[in-house]
């Protein structure tokens, strides 16, 4: 499955040189000094592709006669990638209604609240579906205005497949399936068959979480995802309650499942933590994204590294729900560059990737700003298998480039560039190049 976006002008159009005081390439090539930043840089664009990037004085020699556009007081950078969102929940605006500190680390309280809100405003008519789609597209357009080129979107409604249609930000939608009882497993596997493409359009699917989905469902969805070549994204180790349930079969999640009639005793408690359990099911590889990954130990991080499994962090959602902070430094030490995601308006009041970078730095003051920005760009592209197209400003990649305004601050060094882009937050001023 390939990422696509609105077409740009013809590949054969005249090259244009874009000059800026700073260009964040995201690359670490020997011919570009400064760890992925070019001072007094130039980016050459022809049609929808980047042709060259480097020092302005060198670029003009190779592209003599080409028009130069000056971007004063601007930083040119790769676009951002939101690697985990539930756009269809935007119409509920639950996080804004609930406020900070409501859930105090107990996800079952939040899930109850979410289910009540969904029952009050069900997506069961054409009119309600249109409301959901309109609010979801508003959220997507807000992201686009902030420089987000791609969203990995997870939803429970087939109607949500159309959220990204004719939108400037690319969306890859995965239908989320779950079920922990024998009866719900049968229904879910039947639904999986319905969207297999045999009798209608193929729909890419994924599983919700280890605590809500039987091993048979998880395995079958993952097998199907690998067969079709798309990402398998699953909520993993988000809360202590999840780990307690998987290891002991007790706690808040057990009570919640019983309360909801979602427990019949057929699910065999694995006696393992989330990552260990997923490994035992054989579903961890380079096309799996473990979302949240807050409560993982060193051994599980080793498993993720060994299997080349991707990780997506959602610091805003984690802070709102109070479930803890992911071990980012430990991931990086094992060569795992996490992606970043906002999650949904049900657990995050602001779907801003610039804010996510700020929150991550607040939670982990020792992180290098350059690494944080790489998570929001290259990390997401690698996680979703689109790094051949976007994620860095390399020759041959799509010419999706941000011009980030820095009028009110004088940036004098490469270090200050990354400091600025990872702390500017929601006050950011962004334009798309061209």
C-alpha positions, -999 to 999 in steps of 0.1 A, spaced: 0 0 0 16 33 -11 12 67 3 -3 92 -21 -12 129 -21 -25 155 -45 -4 156 -77 21 183 -82 31 200 -114 48 179 -141 82 163 -133 95 181 -164 88 216 -151 117 241 -148 137 237 -116 133 264 -90 160 271 -63 146 278 -28 171 296 -6 168 299 31 191 308 60 186 273 74 175 240 58 168 210 80 174 180 57 170 152 82 200 135 66 235 129 79 255 129 47 292 136 46 288 163 19 263 183 41 280 195 73 262 200 106 242 169 114 214 174 89 212 212 87 226 234 60 233 271 67 226 295 39 211 265 21 193 259 -12 167 233 -22 161 227 -59 126 216 -68 114 204 -102 78 193 -105 69 172 -75 105 161 -67 135 175 -49 164 176 -73 192 188 -50 200 203 -16 231 219 -3 249 252 2 235 279 -19 268 289 -34 273 253 -47 237 248 -59 237 279 -81 267 266 -99 249 234 -109 216 251 -117 227 282 -135 199 302 -150 172 288 -126 150 312 -107 158 316 -70 131 322 -44 144 338 -12 128 326 21 141 351 46 136 344 82 124 309 74 136 274 82 129 249 54 122 214 68 106 181 61 68 179 69 56 163 100 40 129 102 13 121 127 18 83 132 -12 76 154 -46 92 154 -83 84 156 -98 112 134 -133 97 137 -134 106 174 -129 143 167 -167 150 169 -168 140 205 -142 165 217 -140 144 249 -106 157 262 -117 193 261 -149 184 280 -132 163 306 -102 184 314 -68 174 328 -65 152 358 -99 135 352 -87 99 347 -56 97 370 -40 68 352 -70 46 350 -79 39 314 -110 20 322 -126 52 336 -117 69 303 -131 40 282 -164 41 301 -166 79 296 -158 74 259 -185 47 254 -211 69 271 -203 98 248 -205 75 218 -238 62 229 -252 97 232 -239 106 198 -239 74 178 -228 72 142 -259 54 130 -276 77 105 -264 95 74 -267 128 92 -246 118 121 -221 102 98 -218 135 80 -212 153 113 -185 129 122 -168 132 88 -170 170 89 -154 173 123 -127 147 113 -118 167 82 -117 199 103 -91 182 125 -72 170 94 -72 205 79 -58 219 112 -30 194 110 -23 203 74 -21 240 83 5 230 109 26 212 83 15 176 87 18 157 54 6 122 65 -17 107 92 -18 71 102 -55 69 111 -73 42 131 -111 39 132 -140 16 139 -164 29 113 -161 20 76 -173 55 69 -140 68 82 -122 55 51 -134 86 33 -120 112 58 -89 117 38 -105 118 3 -96 150 -16 -77 164 14 -42 179 12 -28 157 40 -24 121 31 -43 96 52 -38 58 55 -68 44 72 -68 11 92 -101 -4 103 -97 -14 140 -111 -48 151 -114 -64 185 -132 -91 205 -122 -112 235 -151 -137 238 -158 -167 216 -189 -150 203 -172 -117 195 -143 -135 179 -167 -152 155 -183 -119 146 -150 -102 142 -135 -128 119 -167 -127 98 -162 -89 95 -126 -94 85 -138 -117 58 -164 -91 46 -137 -65 40 -112 -89 24 -120 -77 -11 -137 -109 -22 -172 -95 -22 -164 -58 -21 -136 -33 -16 -106 -43 4 -101 -25 37 -68 -26 56 -74 -37 91 -56 -38 124 -62 -51 160 -71 -28 189 -49 -41 218 -36 -73 234 -62 -70 263 -92 -66 240 -85 -90 211 -82 -128 210 -49 -143 198 -67 -158 168 -80 -124 157 -46 -107 162 -27 -134 142 -52 -134 113 -52 -97 110 -14 -95 111 -11 -124 86 -34 -105 63 -16 -72 68 18 -88 59 2 -104 29 -11 -71 16 20 -52 26 5 -27 50 13 -16 86 -2 -34 116 -6 -8 143 -16 -20 178 -20 -2 212 6 -18 234 16 -15 271 -3 18 275 -12 13 311 -2 -6 342 -37 -21 343 -31 -37 309 0 -54 321 -17 -66 353 -45 -81 333 -23 -99 308 0 -112 335 -25 -122 362 -60 -120 347 -71 -96 375 -75 -59 381 -94 -30 366 -95 -44 331 -109 -78 343 -137 -59 361 -144 -37 332 -146 -66 307 -170 -84 331 -191 -53 335 -194 -49 297 -203 -85 291 -170 -89 272 -157 -118 293 -167 -154 290 -136 -171 303 -124 -184 270 -94 -161 268 -64 -178 282 -44 -153 304 -10 -153 288 10 -146 320 32 -123 300 35 -86 296 22 -69 264 54 -71 242 63 -106 254 27 -117 245 28 -102 211 61 -118 204 47 -152 214 20 -147 188 46 -141 161 32 -107 151 63 -85 158 83 -74 127 93 -43 107 57 -37 96 43 -37 132 39 -4 152 35 -7 189 16 24 200 23 41 234 48 15 247 48 32 281 51 2 304 79 -19 288 110 -32 305 145 -36 292 139 -72 280 109 -61 260 129 -32 244 154 -59 234 126 -78 218 114 -47 199 149 -40 187 156 -76 176 124 -79 157 128 -44 141 93 -35 154 84 2 152 73 22 182 50 53 183 48 75 213 18 98 222 31 120 250 0 143 249 -25 115 253 -3 97 279 -1 129 300 -39 136 297 -48 101 308 -20 100 335 -7 66 324 30 75 326 60 83 303 76 60 278 113 50 282 125 71 253 161 70 262 161 33 265 145 30 230 171 52 215 200 33 232 188 2 214 187 19 180 149 24 180 138 58 167 102 61 178 76 79 158 52 105 173 14 107 172 -13 129 188 -38 101 194 -74 115 193 -94 144 206 -109 119 230 -76 118 250 -57 149 238 -72 184 237 -50 196 209 -40 176 179 -7 194 173 25 176 164 45 208 174 29 205 209 38 168 210 74 177 205 72 203 233 56 178 257 82 151 249 110 175 257 93 185 289 89 149 299 125 140 289 147 171 293 178 152 284 167 143 249 186 160 220 162 184 202 175 170 169 163 135 179 129 148 189 124 164 155 136 133 138 108 113 156 82 137 142 95 134 107 118 105 97 106 82 126 70 84 113 80 79 77 100 48 86 72 34 108 46 37 80 68 25 52 68 58 33 104 69 39 111 65 2 88 95 -4 89 118 26 105 121 60 138 138 49 147 164 23 167 142 0 171 143 -38 144 122 -54 119 125 -25 86 143 -28 89 181 -27 67 184 4 86 211 23 77 233 52 88 270 55 88 276 93 87 312 103 113 325 128 108 363 124 107 370 161 139 352 170 175 354 158 189 319 151 227 319 150 236 282 152 225 248 141 217 239 177 194 268 180 175 257 149 165 224 165 159 241 199 134 264 181 115 238 161 110 215 191 98 242 215 78 267 193 47 246 199 13 258 189 26 294 181 44 280 151 40 298 118 41 274 89 37 276 51 40 249 25 67 255 -1 50 263 -34 
